[in-house]
Amino acid sequence: METGGRLGLITPHTGNFCEGCNRLRVTATGQLYPCLGGSERVDLRAALRSEEPDARVADALSRALMIKPEKHHFRMDERGAAPHLPRHMSMTGG
Ligand code: SF4
């Protein structure tokens, strides 16, 4: 049955598109991850709850952009290799 919808697949392993990525993700616990494929993060919740939230949030955002990796390092070379990330993608909405 035709729905008019379109189905798309994101293929970061075979078609790396990190070069143009400008995305940041915030978890429900206030952790700001600059990359789905990395463990780098800054604590946005602590910044928001600080004595100077505007300045601390601005610093946190700057820091997140500074530590944003150039690209992911997902492992594709070894069948059964341990996952690169210690967290599930669902934590960051990926
Ligand atoms: S792996 Fe990281 S840098 Fe690459 S597209 Fe995903 S979020 Fe962006």
Boltz pocket constraint, residues with backbone or C-beta under 6 A from the ligand:
constraints:
  - pocket:
      binder: B
      contacts: [[A, 12], [A, 17], [A, 18], [A, 19], [A, 21], [A, 22], [A, 23], [A, 34], [A, 35], [A, 36], [A, 37], [A, 38], [A, 69], [A, 70], [A, 71], [A, 72]]
      max_distance: 6.0
